[in-house]
Amino acid sequence: MTRRPPPLRTALALLVLLVLAVAAPASAVPRDVTSSMAARRVVVVTAPRLTWSLVRELRPPNLTKFFEAAAVASTSPRTVGPRTDPSRAYLTIGAGNRADDLDPVTAGQAADLFADTPEGPARDVFRRRTGETPTGSVLALTFPEQVTRNESLRYGAEPGSLGQALTSAGKRVGVVGNADLGAGDDNGRPVALSGVDGTGQAAAGSVGDSLLADEPLAPFGVQLDRAAVLAAALPAERPDLTVVELSDLERAEQARSTSTPEQGDRQFAKALAHDDKVFGDLVASVDTTRDVLMVIGPTAPLAEEQLTVFGVAGPGYSQGWAKSATTRRTGYVTLTDVASTVLRTFGIDPPAAVNDTPVSSVASSETLASRTATMVRSSERAVFRDSATGPVTVAYIVLLVLLLILSAVGLAKGWNESRWLKWFALTVLAVPLSVYLSGLLGYGPFVVATIGLVELAFAGVVAVAVLPLERREVLLPPALVAAATSLLLVVDLFTGASLQINTIFGYSPIVAGRFAGIGNQAFSVMSISALIAVTACWEMWFRKHPESSKVGPLVVAAGAFALLVVADGAPSFGSDVGGVLASAPAYAVCLLMLAGVKVRARLAALIGVVTVGILVGFAALDLSRPAASRTHLGRFAAKVLDGGAATILQRKVEANVSVLTSTVWTVVIPAALLYFAYLTWRPNRFMQRVVDAHPSFRPFGVSAILLGVLAWGLNDSGVSMPAMMLMIALPYTAWLALDRADRT
């Protein structure tokens, strides 16, 4: 008697969800922000090393009053590399793209036009190094070195892009600040790099000694002269953009290394109190009904990388929260967003070298105290996540290796009825599910060890809950764990990806690789878990319904895979480029093998064409929106269309090679190869017995290998992606091998 296929209603429901998912609007930029924002002037005030926890603790009156009425957020100051020094930060602001300095010690050398330097008059030094006759008030003396440095990188950053775009549009730029560490130092002026044009000069402002006044008890014996700063920032002919640094904060932070901890805190508090008065002087001359005033923390405290302050007020901005097209997440902005925000404010289209990711606002009636508390918690959570990721990852890998060793010994020794080993395999398989669910918890009560133990304990409980189901169907326990893991991540992507940010296998706003969508490790977990779930369910169905047609199950499986591709690649959700290119072919090969179709060269080429077509469709959907509203996917496509494909590819290859030699995930690859070799040849060729007993394992294995290889080659996370997939595939394989041993 022929069995009926699975209800096609399941497939239809999946297709409806797919259509709704593709059609759903992306939450990139709120409607209240458009390219028509207009302001008379823009003033950007930088507050080095200032965090929201310090604002809450020290409550500087003028800054606090400004933040109360502003759109606020946490700034991710990440540029190139794990630490951001002042010159990197200001180069990034001025480039509108992640930039690096050649030498942080000398990159901050700048001078006023008629100042003298140890090498002679500043204007002569500048002309000697650049070949340009200086006409601006402020000269960045090491600017050519920074241009050369960034040309050697693969981020496309061009120092001075912001200043050049404004100058080309007939706008004037001024920079003001001096963080020199006492007399004789001229390296504390990197603020100049934020506003200079493509030649390395800014039309107005000052970075000279005239901005400083002697103050014996201040860090390094000097502090900003309030009157001099105000005069430099607000000359008779006001610049269109003025960047002012609250430089005493940088001096106070640098002085911590020569002070007791208590004195360091006192000096920073005094520096903030003084610079808050400087800020008050500036605010008094800014009309936020006509001018845009922005405050940003370009660098984190020296003690550790963390999130810093951000606030913006003026035409087009509401009191509440700030966000940007980079982050697509309320309450977060980055340094690279400043340039496009300034340019869009003046109605200027950012040049190709500048990321077009302006800051926008989301109105909120929350008090500043409430918003500050939220940002302090998010920063603390990010710091904790970053500190926990390494130890938890190492522990997870050790757990896997222990499982492989014990299962190999058990298979060799003939440990029949090894339910405890099967439980162990399910526990390791359930760890990613536990880790992502831990995102629902507040990390405050935990230290690194306890969060790892809590996640492991929950995984063990899941294993205990599903283990008895093997009596009904041996594939059911691992299939349930894998399906729950994949489904959790899909649902999370459809609901804002809250389990991605600040979770150990997610991403961090401090690391700033991503702020929204799906991270590379989450993609690895979601895609490999889906392959296990689909292939195992396929086998279980046909074990119960051997005469059933393949059409219905194929439609359901294809619908499930299509939903995963949408969740991963659609701009509204995962906006993942490499993930689509890796998963779509793997899913297609899996479906064809389940259907009994041989994948020959012509069919493989067709799969490749369709995969690229899917990605092009997602990219076209993203590109159809304004540039400021595009996600990571659309910006990637735009760079490719602008001829940047070779640069992007080269950067990814270099990152891939670097990761191969610098991450603990590399250990997983040889461990996996040894284990698979052991199962293949000794003892008793368990791998062949698994393949013979489970017809779904070969389609799973082939598609999983394809998925891992493509993910390895197409993403800059490199070896960590196939390694993460093996962390799922190996416990599943161990489970099947142990089951074969139990049945001998």
C-alpha positions in Angstrom: 0.0 0.0 0.0 1.4 3.4 -1.0 1.8 5.8 1.9 0.7 9.4 1.5 3.5 11.9 1.4 3.9 14.4 4.2 1.2 17.1 4.1 2.1 19.7 1.5 0.6 22.3 3.8 4.0 22.3 5.6 5.7 23.2 2.4 3.2 25.8 1.5 3.6 27.4 4.9 7.3 27.5 4.5 6.9 29.2 1.0 4.5 31.8 2.5 7.1 32.6 5.2 9.8 32.8 2.5 7.8 35.3 0.5 7.0 37.4 3.5 10.6 37.3 4.6 11.9 38.6 1.2 9.2 41.3 1.1 9.7 42.5 4.6 11.4 45.9 4.8 14.8 46.1 6.4 15.2 48.1 9.5 18.1 50.1 8.3 17.4 53.8 8.8 14.3 55.4 10.5 12.0 57.4 8.3 12.8 60.7 10.0 16.3 60.7 8.5 16.7 61.7 4.8 19.3 63.2 2.6 17.4 66.5 2.9 18.7 67.2 6.4 20.2 70.7 6.4 22.1 72.6 8.9 24.0 75.9 8.9 27.0 74.4 10.6 28.3 71.3 12.3 30.4 71.1 15.4 31.9 67.8 16.4 33.3 67.6 19.9 35.5 64.7 20.7 35.8 63.4 24.3 38.7 61.0 24.4 38.4 58.0 26.8 35.0 59.0 28.0 32.4 56.2 28.7 28.8 56.2 29.8 29.8 54.8 33.1 32.0 57.7 33.7 29.3 60.2 32.7 26.9 58.5 35.1 29.5 58.5 37.9 30.9 62.0 37.5 27.9 63.8 35.9 29.6 66.7 34.1 26.8 69.3 34.1 27.1 70.7 30.6 27.6 67.4 28.8 24.8 65.8 30.9 22.4 68.6 29.9 23.3 68.2 26.3 22.9 64.4 26.4 19.5 64.7 28.0 18.1 66.5 24.9 20.2 64.6 22.3 19.9 61.3 20.5 22.5 59.1 22.3 24.3 55.9 21.6 27.3 53.9 22.5 30.2 54.4 20.1 32.3 51.4 18.9 35.7 53.0 18.5 37.2 50.0 16.6 39.3 50.8 13.6 42.1 48.5 12.4 43.5 46.1 14.9 42.3 45.3 18.4 43.3 48.6 20.0 42.4 52.1 18.8 44.9 54.8 19.5 44.1 58.5 19.0 45.7 58.9 15.6 43.9 55.8 14.2 40.6 57.1 15.6 41.0 60.6 14.0 42.2 59.1 10.7 39.1 57.0 10.6 36.8 59.9 11.3 38.5 61.9 8.5 38.5 59.0 6.1 34.9 57.8 6.8 36.4 54.3 6.7 38.5 52.1 8.9 42.0 53.6 8.8 45.4 52.8 10.4 48.4 54.9 11.3 52.0 54.2 10.3 53.4 55.0 13.8 51.1 56.1 16.6 54.0 58.0 18.3 54.6 60.3 15.3 51.2 60.2 13.6 49.9 63.0 15.8 52.5 65.6 14.7 50.7 68.7 13.5 51.3 72.4 13.7 49.8 75.8 13.0 50.7 77.4 9.7 53.3 79.9 11.1 54.6 77.7 14.0 58.1 76.5 14.3 59.1 72.8 14.7 62.4 71.1 15.4 62.8 70.6 11.7 62.2 74.3 10.9 59.1 76.3 10.1 56.0 74.1 9.9 55.0 75.5 6.5 58.5 74.5 5.1 58.3 71.0 6.6 54.8 70.5 5.1 55.9 71.7 1.7 59.0 69.6 1.8 57.0 66.5 2.6 54.0 67.0 0.4 55.1 69.3 -2.4 52.0 71.5 -1.6 52.2 75.1 -0.7 50.2 75.4 2.5 47.4 77.8 2.8 45.4 76.3 5.7 45.7 77.2 9.3 46.5 73.6 10.5 49.0 71.3 8.9 49.2 67.5 9.5 53.0 67.0 9.2 53.0 63.2 8.8 50.0 63.0 6.5 51.9 61.5 3.5 52.9 58.6 5.7 49.3 57.9 6.7 48.2 58.0 3.1 50.9 55.5 2.1 50.0 53.3 5.1 46.4 53.1 4.2 47.0 52.5 0.5 48.8 49.2 1.6 45.7 48.1 3.4 42.6 46.6 1.8 39.8 48.7 3.4 39.8 51.4 0.7 40.3 54.2 3.3 41.6 57.5 2.0 42.7 59.8 4.8 41.3 63.3 4.4 38.2 62.3 2.5 35.8 64.2 4.7 37.8 67.4 4.6 38.4 67.1 0.9 34.7 66.5 0.1 33.8 69.6 2.1 36.5 71.7 0.6 35.5 70.6 -2.9 31.9 71.7 -2.1 33.1 75.1 -1.0 32.9 74.4 2.7 35.5 75.4 5.3 36.8 73.0 8.0 38.5 73.9 11.3 40.2 71.6 13.9 41.0 72.6 17.4 42.8 70.6 20.1 46.1 69.9 21.7 46.8 66.8 23.8 50.6 67.3 24.1 52.1 65.8 27.2 53.8 68.9 28.4 56.5 71.2 27.1 58.5 69.9 24.2 56.0 67.4 23.0 54.3 68.0 19.7 52.8 64.5 19.1 49.5 65.0 20.8 47.7 66.7 17.9 46.1 63.8 15.9 42.8 65.6 16.0 44.1 67.4 13.0 43.7 64.2 11.0 40.0 64.3 11.4 39.5 67.5 9.4 42.4 67.9 7.0 41.8 67.7 3.3 43.5 65.4 0.8 46.7 67.4 1.0 46.9 67.3 4.8 45.7 70.8 5.8 42.6 72.3 7.4 41.5 75.8 6.5 40.8 77.0 10.1 41.5 76.3 13.8 44.6 75.7 15.9 46.5 72.8 17.4 49.4 74.9 18.8 50.8 75.7 22.2 48.6 78.8 22.4 45.7 76.5 23.3 47.4 75.5 26.6 47.8 77.2 29.9 50.2 76.3 32.7 48.5 74.5 35.6 51.1 72.8 37.9 48.7 70.3 39.4 47.1 69.3 36.1 48.4 66.2 34.2 51.8 67.1 32.7 51.4 70.6 34.1 49.1 72.1 31.4 45.5 72.3 30.5 43.3 73.8 27.8 42.9 77.6 28.0 39.2 78.1 27.7 39.4 81.5 26.1 42.0 80.3 23.6 39.9 77.3 22.6 36.8 79.3 22.2 38.6 81.9 20.0 40.1 79.2 17.8 36.8 77.3 17.5 34.7 80.3 16.9 36.6 82.8 14.8 34.9 85.8 13.1 34.5 83.7 9.9 33.0 80.5 11.3 34.0 77.2 9.6 31.2 75.1 8.3 32.6 72.1 10.2 34.6 72.5 13.4 36.1 69.6 15.2 37.1 70.4 18.8 38.9 67.9 21.1 38.5 68.0 24.8 42.2 67.3 25.0 42.6 67.3 28.8 40.8 64.0 29.0 43.6 62.4 26.8 46.3 64.0 29.0 44.6 62.7 32.2 44.3 59.2 30.8 48.0 59.2 29.7 48.9 60.4 33.2 47.5 57.3 34.9 50.7 55.4 34.1 52.7 57.7 36.4 50.0 58.1 39.1 48.5 56.0 41.8 45.1 54.6 40.8 43.3 56.9 43.2 45.2 60.0 41.9 44.6 58.9 38.3 40.9 58.8 39.0 41.0 62.2 40.7 42.9 63.8 37.8 40.6 62.4 35.2 37.6 63.7 37.2 39.2 67.2 37.4 40.1 67.1 33.7 36.5 66.2 32.8 35.2 69.0 35.1 37.4 71.6 33.3 36.7 70.3 29.8 33.0 70.3 30.6 33.3 74.0 31.1 35.0 74.3 27.7 32.1 72.3 26.3 29.7 74.7 28.0 31.4 77.6 26.3 31.0 76.0 22.9 27.3 75.0 23.5 26.5 78.6 24.4 27.4 79.6 20.8 25.7 76.7 19.0 22.0 77.0 18.0 20.8 73.4 17.7 17.7 74.6 15.9 20.0 75.5 13.0 23.4 73.8 13.8 24.2 70.1 14.4 26.2 69.5 17.6 27.8 66.0 17.9 29.8 64.6 20.8 31.8 61.4 20.3 34.3 59.4 22.3 37.0 58.5 19.7 39.0 56.2 22.0 38.3 53.9 24.9 40.1 54.0 28.3 43.6 52.6 28.3 42.7 49.8 30.7 40.5 48.0 28.2 38.7 48.4 24.9 35.0 49.2 25.6 32.2 51.4 24.2 32.3 55.2 24.5 29.9 58.1 24.4 27.9 59.5 21.5 25.3 62.2 21.3 23.9 64.4 18.5 21.4 67.2 18.4 20.2 69.5 15.7 18.0 69.6 12.6 16.8 66.1 11.8 17.5 64.6 15.2 15.0 63.8 17.9 15.7 63.3 21.6 16.1 59.6 22.3 18.4 57.1 20.6 20.9 57.2 17.8 21.8 54.5 15.3 23.4 54.2 11.9 23.3 52.2 8.7 26.5 50.5 9.8 25.0 49.1 13.0 21.3 48.9 12.1 20.8 48.5 15.8 19.4 51.2 18.1 21.9 52.6 20.5 25.1 51.9 18.6 27.2 54.0 16.2 30.8 53.8 14.9 33.6 56.2 14.1 33.2 55.5 10.4 29.7 57.0 10.6 30.8 60.5 11.4 32.0 61.6 7.9 28.9 60.5 6.1 26.7 62.1 8.8 28.5 65.4 8.3 28.4 65.3 4.5 24.7 64.3 4.4 23.9 67.1 6.8 25.2 69.5 4.2 23.5 67.7 1.4 26.8 66.3 0.0 26.9 62.8 -1.5 29.8 61.0 0.2 32.6 60.0 -2.2 33.2 56.3 -2.9 36.0 56.0 -0.3 33.6 57.1 2.5 31.1 54.6 4.0 27.7 56.1 3.4 26.3 55.2 6.8 24.9 58.4 8.4 23.6 58.5 11.9 19.9 58.8 12.5 17.7 59.1 15.5 14.8 57.2 17.0 12.6 59.3 19.3 12.2 58.1 22.8 10.7 59.5 26.0 13.1 57.6 28.2 15.1 59.7 30.7 18.8 60.1 30.2 19.3 58.0 33.4 17.4 55.2 31.9 19.2 55.4 28.5 22.6 55.6 30.3 21.8 52.6 32.4 21.0 50.6 29.2 24.2 51.7 27.6 26.3 50.9 30.6 24.9 47.5 30.8 25.5 46.8 27.1 29.1 47.9 27.4 29.6 45.8 30.5 28.0 42.8 28.7 30.2 43.4 25.7 33.4 43.5 27.8 32.3 40.3 29.6 31.5 38.6 26.3 34.9 39.4 24.9 36.7 38.2 28.0 34.6 35.0 28.1 34.8 34.0 24.4 38.4 32.8 24.5 38.2 30.6 27.6 34.7 29.2 26.7 35.9 28.4 23.2 39.0 26.6 24.5 36.8 24.6 27.0 34.4 23.7 24.2 37.2 22.4 22.0 38.7 20.5 24.9 35.3 19.0 25.6 35.0 17.8 21.9 38.5 16.3 21.9 37.7 14.5 25.1 34.6 13.1 23.5 36.5 11.9 20.4 39.2 10.2 22.6 36.6 8.5 24.8 34.5 7.4 21.9 37.5 6.0 20.1 38.6 4.1 23.2 35.1 2.9 23.8 34.8 1.6 20.2 38.2 -0.1 20.5 37.4 -1.7 23.9 33.9 -2.7 22.9 32.1 -0.6 25.5 28.7 -1.8 24.6 25.5 -0.1 25.9 27.6 3.0 26.3 24.7 5.3 27.2 26.8 7.7 29.1 29.0 8.2 26.1 26.0 8.8 24.0 24.8 11.3 26.6 28.2 13.0 26.3 27.9 13.2 22.5 24.5 14.8 22.8 25.8 17.3 25.4 28.5 18.5 23.1 26.0 18.7 20.3 23.7 20.9 22.5 26.4 23.3 23.6 25.8 25.9 20.8 22.0 25.8 21.6 22.8 26.5 25.2 25.3 29.3 24.4 22.8 31.2 22.2 20.0 30.7 24.7 22.3 32.2 27.4 21.8 35.5 25.5 18.5 35.7 27.3 20.3 35.9 30.6 21.9 39.0 32.1 25.6 38.3 32.3 26.0 40.5 35.4 25.9 37.7 38.0 28.4 35.6 36.2 32.2 35.3 35.9 33.7 33.5 33.0 33.9 30.2 34.7 30.3 30.2 35.9 28.8 31.2 32.6 30.7 28.3 31.0 29.4 25.9 33.6 25.9 27.2 33.3 25.9 26.7 29.6 27.5 23.2 29.9 24.9 22.2 32.6 22.0 23.3 30.4 23.4 21.3 27.4 23.7 18.3 29.7 20.0 18.7 30.7 19.0 18.9 27.1 20.9 15.7 26.5 19.2 13.9 29.4 15.8 15.0 28.1 16.2 13.7 24.5 18.4 10.6 25.2 15.4 8.3 26.0 13.9 9.0 22.6 16.6 6.8 21.0 14.4 3.8 22.0 11.8 5.0 19.5 14.3 6.1 16.8 18.0 6.3 17.0 18.3 9.5 14.9 15.6 11.3 16.9 17.7 12.7 19.8 20.5 14.3 17.6 17.9 15.4 15.0 15.9 17.2 17.7 18.9 19.0 19.1 20.1 20.0 15.7 16.6 21.2 14.6 16.2 23.2 17.8 19.5 24.9 17.3 18.9 25.8 13.7 15.3 26.9 14.3 16.4 29.0 17.2 18.8 31.0 15.1 16.3 31.4 12.2 13.7 32.7 14.6 16.3 35.0 16.2 17.1 36.5 12.7 13.5 37.1 12.0 13.0 38.9 15.3 16.0 41.2 15.3 19.0 38.9 16.1 19.0 39.7 19.8 20.8 36.4 20.5 23.6 37.3 18.2 24.9 40.4 19.8 27.1 39.9 22.9 26.8 36.1 23.0 30.0 34.0 23.0 29.4 32.5 19.6 27.8 35.7 18.3 29.4 39.1 17.7 30.6 42.0 19.8 30.0 45.7 19.3 33.5 46.2 20.6 35.1 43.9 18.1 32.7 45.6 15.6 32.8 43.0 12.9 29.0 43.1 12.8 26.2 44.8 14.7 23.2 43.2 13.0 22.4 40.1 10.9 24.1 36.8 11.3 27.7 36.3 12.4 30.0 33.7 10.8 30.0 31.3 13.7 26.2 31.5 14.0 25.9 30.8 10.2 28.2 27.8 10.7 26.0 26.4 13.5 22.7 27.1 11.8 23.7 25.6 8.4 25.4 22.4 9.6 22.6 21.8 12.2 20.0 22.2 9.4 21.8 19.6 7.3 21.7 17.1 10.2 18.0 17.8 10.9 16.9 17.6 7.3 18.8 14.4 6.4 18.0 12.7 9.6 14.3 13.5 9.3 14.4 12.3 5.7 15.7 8.9 6.8 13.3 8.6 9.7 10.3 9.3 7.4 11.3 6.7 4.9 12.1 4.2 7.5 8.5 4.5 8.7 7.0 5.0 5.2 9.2 3.0 2.8 6.7 3.1 0.0 6.1 6.9 0.2 6.8 9.1 -2.8 9.9 11.4 -2.6 8.0 14.4 -4.0 6.4 15.6 -0.8 9.5 15.2 1.4 11.7 16.9 -1.3 9.3 19.9 -1.4 9.4 20.2 2.4 13.2 19.8 2.6 13.6 22.4 -0.2 11.2 24.7 1.6 13.2 24.4 4.8 16.5 25.1 3.0 15.0 28.0 1.1 13.8 29.5 4.4 17.3 29.1 5.8 18.8 30.9 2.7 16.4 33.8 3.1 17.1 34.0 6.8 20.8 34.1 6.1 21.0 36.3 3.0 18.0 38.6 2.9 18.9 42.2 3.7 16.2 42.5 6.3 17.7 39.5 8.3 21.1 37.9 7.9 22.5 40.1 5.1 25.3 37.5 4.7 27.3 37.4 1.4 29.6 34.4 2.0 26.9 32.4 3.8 24.6 32.4 0.8 27.5 31.4 -1.5 28.4 28.5 0.7 25.0 27.2 1.9 22.9 27.4 -1.3 25.2 24.9 -3.2 25.5 22.6 -0.2 21.7 22.5 0.3 21.2 21.9 -3.4 23.7 19.0 -3.4 22.0 17.6 -0.4 18.6 17.7 -2.0 19.9 16.1 -5.2 21.6 13.3 -3.3 18.5 12.6 -1.3 16.5 12.4 -4.5 19.1 10.0 -5.9 20.4 12.3 -8.6 24.1 12.2 -9.5 25.7 15.6 -9.4 27.7 15.9 -12.6 29.8 18.8 -13.9 27.0 20.5 -15.9 24.6 20.2 -12.9 27.3 21.6 -10.6 27.7 24.6 -12.9 24.0 25.2 -12.9 24.0 25.1 -9.1 26.7 27.8 -9.1 24.8 30.0 -11.5 21.6 29.7 -9.4 23.5 30.5 -6.2 25.0 33.6 -7.7 21.6 34.6 -9.0 20.1 34.3 -5.5 22.8 36.5 -4.1 22.4 39.0 -6.9 18.6 39.1 -6.2 19.3 39.9 -2.5 21.9 42.5 -3.5 19.6 44.1 -6.0 16.8 44.3 -3.4 19.3 46.1 -1.1 20.7 48.3 -3.8 17.2 49.5 -4.7 17.1 51.5 -1.5 18.9 54.7 -0.8 22.6 54.3 -0.1 22.3 55.4 3.4 19.7 52.7 4.1 21.7 49.8 2.7 23.0 46.9 4.8 26.3 45.2 4.7 25.1 43.2 1.7 24.2 46.3 -0.4 27.4 48.1 0.5 29.4 45.0 -0.5 27.6 44.9 -3.8 28.2 48.6 -4.4 31.9 48.2 -3.9 32.0 45.3 -6.3 30.1 47.4 -8.9 32.6 50.2 -8.3 35.5 47.9 -9.2 36.5 47.0 -5.7 36.1 43.2 -6.1 39.8 42.6 -6.4 40.6 44.6 -3.3 37.9 42.9 -1.3 39.0 39.4 -2.4 42.6 40.2 -1.6 41.7 41.4 1.9 39.6 38.3 2.5 42.4 36.0 1.4 44.9 37.8 3.6 42.5 37.6 6.6 41.9 34.0 5.9 45.6 33.1 6.0 46.1 35.2 9.1 43.2 33.4 10.9 44.7 30.0 10.0 47.8 30.7 12.1 46.2 32.8 14.9 43.1 31.0 16.2 42.6 28.0 18.5 39.9 26.8 16.1 42.7 25.4 13.9 43.2 22.6 16.4 39.8 21.2 15.5 40.8 20.3 11.9 43.6 17.8 12.7 41.5 16.3 15.6 38.7 15.7 13.2 40.9 14.2 10.5 42.4 11.8 13.0 39.0 10.8 14.3 37.5 10.2 10.8 40.6 8.2 9.8 40.3 6.1 12.9 36.6 5.4 12.2 37.4 4.6 8.5 40.2 2.1 9.1 40.0 1.0 12.8 38.3 -0.6 14.6 36.1 -2.7 12.3 35.6 0.1 9.8 32.9 1.8 11.8 32.5 4.6 9.3 31.5 2.2 6.6 29.0 0.5 9.0 27.5 3.9 9.8 27.1 4.7 6.1 25.6 1.3 5.4 23.1 1.6 8.3 22.1 5.2 7.7 21.5 6.1 4.0 21.1 9.8 5.0 24.7 10.0 6.3 26.4 10.1 2.8 24.3 13.1 1.6 24.9 14.8 4.9 28.6 14.1 4.8 29.1 15.3 1.2 27.0 18.4 1.5 28.7 19.2 4.9 32.2 18.9 3.4 31.1 21.2 0.5 29.6 23.7 3.0 32.7 23.8 5.1 35.1 24.2 2.2 33.1 27.0 0.6 32.6 28.8 3.9 36.4 28.5 4.6 37.3 30.0 1.2 34.5 32.7 0.9 34.6 34.3 4.4 37.3 36.2 6.2 36.8 34.1 9.4 38.6 31.4 7.6 39.2 28.1 9.3 37.0 29.0 12.3 33.9 28.3 10.2 34.6 24.7 9.1 35.9 24.1 12.6 32.7 25.3 14.1 30.8 23.1 11.7 32.9 20.1 12.8 32.0 20.9 16.4 28.4 19.9 15.4 29.2 17.2 12.8 31.7 15.3 15.0 29.3 14.6 18.0 26.7 13.5 15.5 29.1 11.1 13.9 30.2 9.9 17.3 26.6 9.2 18.2 26.0 7.1 15.1 29.3 5.2 15.6 28.5 4.4 19.2 25.1 3.3 18.2 26.6 0.8 15.7 28.9 -0.4 18.5 25.9 -1.0 20.8 24.2 -3.1 18.1 27.2 -5.5 17.6 
